[in-house]
């Protein structure tokens, strides 16, 4: 199950999307650091850790790192990274 879910995201355009989203989120954190700190680190500081986790997942997927073990595939599932980072990215862009 985990291997089949992970294989869904092994397409070239999804790898490029992962790299672009992770790079874009990094740029938003750098350039809008006060806004990021206020919204994601203010009342619930675990949201910032969650965003960094999603960004780490997409960096790993975006650079093309190939994960062999099913346990690590479950921890670094790109679909989870997309679910975390896309709403955060949109929120920071529109705020």
ChimeraX attribute file (.defattr): number of C-alpha atoms within 10 A of each C-alpha:
attribute: neighborCount
match mode: 1-to-1
recipient: residues
	/A:1	8
	/A:2	12
	/A:3	14
	/A:4	8
	/A:5	14
	/A:6	17
	/A:7	12
	/A:8	11
	/A:9	16
	/A:10	14
	/A:11	9
	/A:12	11
	/A:13	11
	/A:14	16
	/A:15	21
	/A:16	16
	/A:17	15
	/A:18	27
	/A:19	21
	/A:20	15
	/A:21	21
	/A:22	27
	/A:23	16
	/A:24	14
	/A:25	23
	/A:26	16
	/A:27	12
	/A:28	16
	/A:29	17
	/A:30	11
	/A:31	11
	/A:32	14
	/A:33	12
	/A:34	12
	/A:35	15
	/A:36	19
	/A:37	14
	/A:38	12
	/A:39	16
	/A:40	19
	/A:41	15
	/A:42	13
	/A:43	10
	/A:44	11
	/A:45	13
	/A:46	12
	/A:47	16
	/A:48	17
	/A:49	13
	/A:50	16
	/A:51	20
	/A:52	19
	/A:53	18
	/A:54	25
	/A:55	25
	/A:56	16
	/A:57	24
	/A:58	30
	/A:59	21
	/A:60	19
	/A:61	25
	/A:62	22
	/A:63	12
	/A:64	15
	/A:65	10
	/A:66	10
	/A:67	15
	/A:68	9
	/A:69	9
	/A:70	13
	/A:71	12
	/A:72	11
	/A:73	17
	/A:74	16
	/A:75	11
	/A:76	20
	/A:77	23
	/A:78	28
	/A:79	17
	/A:80	15
	/A:81	24
	/A:82	19
	/A:83	11
	/A:84	19
	/A:85	24
	/A:86	15
	/A:87	12
	/A:88	19
	/A:89	18
	/A:90	11
	/A:91	12
	/A:92	16
	/A:93	11
	/A:94	6
	/A:95	9
